[in-house]
Amino acid sequence: DTEVTQTPKHLVMGMTNKKSLKCEQHMGHRAMYWYKQKAKKPPELMFVYSYEKLSINESVPSRFSPECPNSSLLNLHLHALQPEDSALYLCASSQGRDEQFFGPGTRLTVL
Amino acid sequence: AQSVAQPEDQVNVAEGNPLTVKCTYSVSGNPYLFWYVQYPNRGLQFLLKYITGDNLVKGSYGFEAEFNKSQTSFHLKKPSALVSDSALYFCAVRPPTSGTYKYIFGTGTRLKVLA
């Protein structure tokens, strides 16, 4: 199974809502990533988990809270987001320095 | 600073013609190099990579890339373009520094194949 799955595909939320994005992979990859991507731009790294520990936080605002419950799952908890946070949120995984496998993304709209 | 450059925002090519999407990088050491493709409202899809060995790397869907160490380039090529190749292409570099998980992405090149 070489697939990374993400749910939901689309999410619309108000600025006072709390929601979560989910990501799952069963390739045994030990690194998992969250990226934010604006239209026609490259992905921007947000967080990296390595062996279920937070390895990189790219100075992301605290309204984004990552969680790695186990080696196959990655969550991104969202609270009090701003309209400028609207974007495509991509999850990826990799083994070592090898290529990343990306999920299809969650299209987030903040009203 | 480490960086990846894709000098062309958009490349137009006629169907059946060869295509080239350019990528140059500024990273010390021997990085891993990657190409990804992204279709609208989808995630990035891995096309090919260079780690070591033969400078010409073959990947998915008939794409190949040529690594040139002296020019620090990793251009993506295809002998005969298809309309379905129209998409956004990203070059990415993984620096050789151990213990880091950062991939550096280029700004992307939109490929438009005209029928």
Chai-1 contact restraints between the chains, C-beta under 6 A:
chainA,res_idxA,chainB,res_idxB,connection_type,confidence,min_distance_angstrom,max_distance_angstrom,comment,restraint_id
A,A31,B,Y101,contact,1.0,0.0,6.0,A-B,restraint_1
A,P42,B,F90,contact,1.0,0.0,6.0,A-B,restraint_2
A,P42,B,F105,contact,1.0,0.0,6.0,A-B,restraint_3
A,P42,B,T107,contact,1.0,0.0,6.0,A-B,restraint_4
A,P42,B,G108,contact,1.0,0.0,6.0,A-B,restraint_5
A,V48,B,Y101,contact,1.0,0.0,6.0,A-B,restraint_6
A,S55,B,Y101,contact,1.0,0.0,6.0,A-B,restraint_7
A,L90,B,G43,contact,1.0,0.0,6.0,A-B,restraint_8
A,R97,B,Y32,contact,1.0,0.0,6.0,A-B,restraint_9
A,R97,B,R94,contact,1.0,0.0,6.0,A-B,restraint_10
A,E99,B,F34,contact,1.0,0.0,6.0,A-B,restraint_11
A,E99,B,F46,contact,1.0,0.0,6.0,A-B,restraint_12
A,E99,B,K49,contact,1.0,0.0,6.0,A-B,restraint_13
A,F102,B,G43,contact,1.0,0.0,6.0,A-B,restraint_14
A,F102,B,L44,contact,1.0,0.0,6.0,A-B,restraint_15
A,G103,B,G43,contact,1.0,0.0,6.0,A-B,restraint_16
A,P104,B,R42,contact,1.0,0.0,6.0,A-B,restraint_17
A,P104,B,G43,contact,1.0,0.0,6.0,A-B,restraint_18
A,G105,B,G43,contact,1.0,0.0,6.0,A-B,restraint_19
